[in-house]
């Protein structure tokens, strides 16, 4: 039997997000999520009330304890409501297995599977940040010479001129020293600046070299993504052409893609295997469904305040059996519908389907497949049905299917009379 091929797996991974989206859109799921939020809110309120009771005075404590008890009951009631909504959601999922698929077109546009490369922007990280510039070199102003003032009046007569000449000589000598020191300092400042600029240029050149290396690696990664996408698209183009020319592997692969799109609820997972016979244009299809014991059996939950317990009421066995049998019948029709609807080109003329359970045989301890429905349908006959209005069990009978008398008990179907002759 065929497993999911490359393109089916590619499509399957893409469909998981769609599965989650559809499930989140379901009203039952939204109701369950709202109930869970209410449980959390009530539990937080009860906890706050219990904390308040420990801090209060006697009178306040009693009032706080009453409030805490009330909120505890409210939290437990909300918990029961969430459990019941969860049950209702699960049962609704099981009861509408066929209706779920009728809202969607099962045809797969293979061109939509072609890969469009989206490259992330080039990000060199910290290397992309330029180094701070070297501060501009600013020289201090040249020292100015200020000649000592000449003596005035009598001070110039009594040795003032001589002292003034000495002061001038000293001032000029000091100024010459200041100018010399200024020049030497500027020469050092210039040399230090030149060295700093050279170091900055060297560091920046190193940074730019690393950016260039990172960009080279980025371009190589982009090229690799482009090459990989081109290879996948080339394979897909070949696959599309092979499908158009009725190459049997391509037909099997396409069916695998269609079946990978079939979104079943978590409470009732279904797996398919298939193979195609080009000579007869018949698809052999097998659907593996969960054992009855894996399905929920609780009818509803209720809170018993006296015991502070949540008690579950079990579904009657007949209700469990009826729901499981209905699910088996719905899976059979749904599987046929999805294949025929998706095959717009009419490459598959008929489908031979088996719906059953993989289990460990209680008598031998060995794995076994228990067939619960075996049915064959041709395209023209099946496509004439209005599945939105049928009773699945009646449709299977009309198709001449071999159906288990008790699917819930995993009673194998009787295939001795054959399944290709429609009942009259």
LUMNUPA-123589 format. One line per field, with one value per residue (C-alpha): x, y, z; residue in three letters. Coordinates in steps of 0.25 Angstrom, whole numbers, always signed. Example, Ala and Ser with C-alpha at 12.3 -4.5 7.8 and 13.67 -1.06 7.14 Angstrom:
<rs>
X = c(+49,+55) $
Y = c(-18,-4) $
Z = c(+31,+29) $
res = c(ALA,SER) $
</rs>
This chain:
<rs>
X = c(+0,+5,+10,+10,+20,+29,+18,+7,+17,+20,+5,+2,+11,+5,-9,-6,-8,-21,-26,-23,-30,-42,-43,-42,-53,-63,-73,-72,-57,-59,-69,-60,-49,-58,-62,-47,-45,-57,-51,-38,-45,-53,-41,-33,-45,-46,-32,-32,-44,-36,-24,-33,-39,-26,-23,-37,-43,-52,-65,-58,-52,-65,-70,-58,-59,-74,-69,-58,-67,-77,-66,-61,-74,-74,-61,-65,-77,-69,-60,-72,-77,-64,-63,-77,-74,-62,-70,-81,-69,-64,-77,-81,-67,-71,-85,-81,-70,-77,-83,-69,-63,-75,-72,-59,-55,-45,-38,-24,-18,-4,+2,-1,+9,+21,+31,+32,+46,+45,+59,+61,+67,+82,+85,+100,+97,+106,+116,+106,+108,+119,+130,+128,+137,+150,+148,+153,+167,+166,+179,+179,+182,+196,+201,+201,+213,+209,+220,+221,+217,+228,+230,+224,+228,+239,+240,+247,+257,+262,+266,+252,+257,+267,+257,+247,+257,+260,+245,+243,+255,+249,+235,+240,+248,+235,+227,+238,+237,+222,+222,+232,+224,+211,+218,+223,+210,+203,+213,+210,+195,+196,+204,+194,+182,+189,+191,+177,+171,+180,+175,+161,+162,+169,+157,+147,+154,+153,+138,+135,+143,+135,+122,+126,+128,+115,+108,+115,+110,+96,+96,+101,+89,+80,+85,+84,+69,+67,+74,+66,+53,+56,+58,+45,+38,+44,+40,+26,+25,+29,+19,+8,+12,+12,-1,-7,-1,-7,+6,+1,+11,+6,-8,-5,+3,-8,-18,-8,-8,-23,-24,-13,-23,-34,-35,-41,-43,-33,-44,-45,-32,-33,-21,-21,-13,-16,-11,-15,-17,-16,-21,-35,-34,-38,-33,-31,-33,-32,-36,-31,-40,-39,-44,-57,-50,-42,-55,-61,-72,-77,-90,-89,-82,-89,-83,-88,-86,-88,-76,-69,-67,-69,-77,-78,-91,-87,-94,-103,-96,-106,-103,-88,-91,-100,-89,-78,-85,-90,-75,-71,-81,-78,-63,-66,-75,-65,-53,-60,-65,-52,-45,-56,-58,-43,-41,-47,-40,-47,-35,-40,-53,-56,-51,-50,-51,-48,-51,-46,-38,-23,-22,-15,-23,-28,-27,-13,-7,-3,-6,-18,-27,-42,-51,-63,-68,-64,-70,-67,-73,-72,-70,-83,-92,-86,-86,-101,-103,-106,-98,-103,-117,-113,-113,-99,-104,-114,-105,-95,-106,-110,-96,-96,-86,-82,-84,-81,-93,-87,-75,-74,-71,-61,-69,-62,-71,-76,-70,-74,-85,-76,-78,-79,-93,-102,-114,-128) $
Y = c(+0,+14,+23,+38,+43,+55,+65,+58,+61,+75,+78,+70,+79,+92,+87,+86,+101,+100,+89,+97,+109,+101,+95,+109,+114,+103,+109,+97,+99,+114,+111,+101,+111,+121,+111,+108,+123,+124,+113,+120,+133,+126,+119,+131,+138,+127,+127,+142,+140,+129,+138,+149,+140,+138,+152,+157,+159,+149,+155,+158,+144,+137,+146,+144,+129,+129,+137,+127,+115,+122,+125,+110,+105,+115,+110,+95,+98,+105,+93,+84,+94,+93,+78,+77,+87,+79,+66,+73,+78,+64,+57,+68,+65,+51,+53,+62,+55,+54,+68,+74,+71,+75,+90,+89,+86,+74,+77,+81,+91,+86,+99,+105,+95,+102,+108,+123,+127,+137,+142,+148,+162,+162,+165,+167,+170,+179,+179,+187,+198,+208,+211,+225,+235,+240,+254,+265,+270,+284,+291,+301,+316,+320,+327,+342,+351,+362,+372,+377,+392,+403,+410,+424,+436,+436,+420,+422,+431,+423,+410,+407,+406,+396,+387,+389,+384,+372,+369,+370,+360,+351,+352,+349,+337,+332,+334,+327,+315,+315,+316,+304,+296,+299,+295,+282,+279,+281,+272,+261,+264,+263,+250,+244,+248,+242,+229,+229,+231,+220,+211,+215,+212,+199,+195,+200,+192,+180,+182,+184,+171,+163,+170,+165,+151,+151,+156,+146,+135,+141,+141,+127,+123,+131,+123,+110,+113,+117,+104,+96,+103,+101,+86,+85,+93,+85,+72,+77,+81,+67,+62,+70,+66,+51,+53,+59,+47,+36,+31,+22,+27,+41,+37,+30,+42,+52,+43,+44,+59,+59,+49,+57,+69,+61,+68,+59,+63,+59,+51,+42,+41,+34,+29,+24,+15,+13,+8,+10,+0,+7,-5,-4,+10,+5,+11,+1,+10,+6,+15,+12,+17,+17,+6,+8,+8,+21,+29,+37,+30,+40,+46,+58,+63,+69,+75,+68,+80,+71,+63,+74,+64,+64,+52,+46,+40,+29,+29,+17,+6,+7,+22,+18,+7,+16,+27,+18,+11,+25,+29,+17,+19,+34,+31,+21,+31,+43,+35,+32,+46,+52,+44,+45,+60,+63,+55,+65,+59,+46,+37,+28,+21,+13,+11,-1,+3,-4,+3,-4,-4,-8,-15,-26,-38,-43,-57,-57,-44,-41,-29,-30,-22,-23,-19,-12,-7,-12,-5,-2,+10,+15,+30,+32,+25,+31,+45,+44,+44,+57,+54,+65,+58,+43,+34,+27,+14,+14,+19,+7,-3,+4,+2,-13,-11,-22,-15,-21,-24,-19,-9,-5,-20,-20,-31,-33,-31,-43,-41,-55,-49,-39,-24,-21,-24,-13,-18,-17) $
Z = c(+0,-3,+7,+7,-4,-5,-10,-1,+11,+7,+6,+19,+26,+20,+24,+39,+40,+33,+42,+54,+48,+44,+58,+65,+56,+61,+71,+80,+82,+84,+95,+101,+102,+108,+118,+122,+123,+133,+141,+142,+146,+157,+162,+164,+171,+180,+184,+186,+196,+203,+205,+210,+220,+227,+228,+233,+247,+253,+247,+234,+234,+235,+224,+215,+218,+213,+201,+198,+199,+189,+180,+181,+177,+166,+161,+162,+154,+144,+143,+141,+130,+123,+123,+118,+107,+103,+102,+94,+84,+83,+81,+70,+63,+63,+58,+47,+40,+27,+28,+31,+17,+9,+12,+5,-9,-8,-22,-20,-29,-31,-36,-23,-17,-25,-15,-15,-9,+2,+6,+20,+19,+20,+35,+38,+53,+60,+48,+41,+51,+46,+56,+62,+55,+60,+66,+58,+62,+69,+72,+84,+80,+79,+92,+90,+94,+104,+107,+121,+122,+122,+135,+136,+144,+154,+154,+140,+146,+157,+150,+144,+130,+134,+141,+130,+120,+129,+130,+115,+113,+122,+116,+102,+108,+114,+102,+93,+103,+102,+87,+87,+96,+88,+75,+82,+87,+74,+67,+77,+76,+61,+62,+71,+62,+50,+58,+63,+48,+43,+54,+51,+37,+39,+49,+39,+28,+36,+39,+25,+21,+31,+26,+12,+17,+24,+11,+3,+12,+12,-4,-3,+6,-4,-16,-8,-5,-20,-25,-15,-19,-34,-32,-24,-35,-46,-39,-37,-52,-56,-46,-52,-66,-62,-55,-68,-76,-66,-61,-49,-39,-41,-39,-26,-21,-24,-16,-5,-6,-5,+6,+14,+13,+20,+33,+44,+58,+69,+76,+63,+55,+42,+34,+19,+11,-4,-17,-32,-43,-56,-64,-57,-53,-39,-26,-14,-2,+13,+24,+38,+49,+65,+73,+80,+94,+90,+89,+101,+108,+118,+115,+124,+137,+150,+162,+176,+185,+198,+194,+187,+175,+160,+156,+142,+136,+126,+112,+110,+103,+92,+90,+89,+79,+70,+70,+67,+56,+50,+50,+43,+32,+31,+29,+17,+10,+13,+8,-5,-7,-5,-15,-26,-23,-24,-37,-46,-58,-56,-56,-45,-50,-37,-22,-14,+0,+13,+26,+39,+52,+54,+67,+75,+74,+88,+84,+78,+83,+69,+61,+52,+43,+46,+34,+38,+24,+10,-2,-16,-24,-38,-41,-48,-38,-26,-31,-33,-18,-10,+2,+10,+11,+11,+23,+22,+26,+15,+5,+8,+7,-7,-11,-7,+4,+13,+27,+41,+49,+61,+58,+73,+77,+65,+59,+45,+33,+24,+11,+6,-3,-10,-11,-25,-27,-22,-14,-21) $
res = c(UNK,UNK,UNK,UNK,UNK,UNK,UNK,UNK,UNK,UNK,UNK,UNK,UNK,UNK,UNK,UNK,UNK,UNK,UNK,UNK,UNK,UNK,UNK,UNK,UNK,UNK,UNK,UNK,UNK,UNK,UNK,UNK,UNK,UNK,UNK,UNK,UNK,UNK,UNK,UNK,UNK,UNK,UNK,UNK,UNK,UNK,UNK,UNK,UNK,UNK,UNK,UNK,UNK,UNK,UNK,UNK,UNK,UNK,UNK,UNK,UNK,UNK,UNK,UNK,UNK,UNK,UNK,UNK,UNK,UNK,UNK,UNK,UNK,UNK,UNK,UNK,UNK,UNK,UNK,UNK,UNK,UNK,UNK,UNK,UNK,UNK,UNK,UNK,UNK,UNK,UNK,UNK,UNK,UNK,UNK,UNK,UNK,UNK,UNK,UNK,UNK,UNK,UNK,UNK,UNK,UNK,UNK,UNK,UNK,UNK,UNK,UNK,UNK,UNK,UNK,UNK,UNK,UNK,UNK,UNK,UNK,UNK,UNK,UNK,UNK,UNK,UNK,UNK,UNK,UNK,UNK,UNK,UNK,UNK,UNK,UNK,UNK,UNK,UNK,UNK,UNK,UNK,UNK,UNK,UNK,UNK,UNK,UNK,UNK,UNK,UNK,UNK,UNK,UNK,UNK,UNK,UNK,UNK,UNK,UNK,UNK,UNK,UNK,UNK,UNK,UNK,UNK,UNK,UNK,UNK,UNK,UNK,UNK,UNK,UNK,UNK,UNK,UNK,UNK,UNK,UNK,UNK,UNK,UNK,UNK,UNK,UNK,UNK,UNK,UNK,UNK,UNK,UNK,UNK,UNK,UNK,UNK,UNK,UNK,UNK,UNK,UNK,UNK,UNK,UNK,UNK,UNK,UNK,UNK,UNK,UNK,UNK,UNK,UNK,UNK,UNK,UNK,UNK,UNK,UNK,UNK,UNK,UNK,UNK,UNK,UNK,UNK,UNK,UNK,UNK,UNK,UNK,UNK,UNK,UNK,UNK,UNK,UNK,UNK,UNK,UNK,UNK,UNK,UNK,UNK,UNK,UNK,UNK,UNK,UNK,UNK,UNK,UNK,UNK,UNK,UNK,UNK,UNK,UNK,UNK,UNK,UNK,UNK,UNK,UNK,UNK,UNK,UNK,UNK,UNK,UNK,UNK,UNK,UNK,UNK,UNK,UNK,UNK,UNK,UNK,UNK,UNK,UNK,UNK,UNK,UNK,UNK,UNK,UNK,UNK,UNK,UNK,UNK,UNK,UNK,UNK,UNK,UNK,UNK,UNK,UNK,UNK,UNK,UNK,UNK,UNK,UNK,UNK,UNK,UNK,UNK,UNK,UNK,UNK,UNK,UNK,UNK,UNK,UNK,UNK,UNK,UNK,UNK,UNK,UNK,UNK,UNK,UNK,UNK,UNK,UNK,UNK,UNK,UNK,UNK,UNK,UNK,UNK,UNK,UNK,UNK,UNK,UNK,UNK,UNK,UNK,UNK,UNK,UNK,UNK,UNK,UNK,UNK,UNK,UNK,UNK,UNK,UNK,UNK,UNK,UNK,UNK,UNK,UNK,UNK,UNK,UNK,UNK,UNK,UNK,UNK,UNK,UNK,UNK,UNK,UNK,UNK,UNK,UNK,UNK,UNK,UNK,UNK,UNK,UNK,UNK,UNK,UNK,UNK,UNK,UNK,UNK,UNK,UNK,UNK,UNK,UNK,UNK,UNK,UNK,UNK,UNK,UNK,UNK,UNK,UNK,UNK,UNK,UNK,UNK,UNK,UNK,UNK,UNK,UNK,UNK,UNK,UNK,UNK,UNK,UNK,UNK,UNK,UNK) $
</rs>
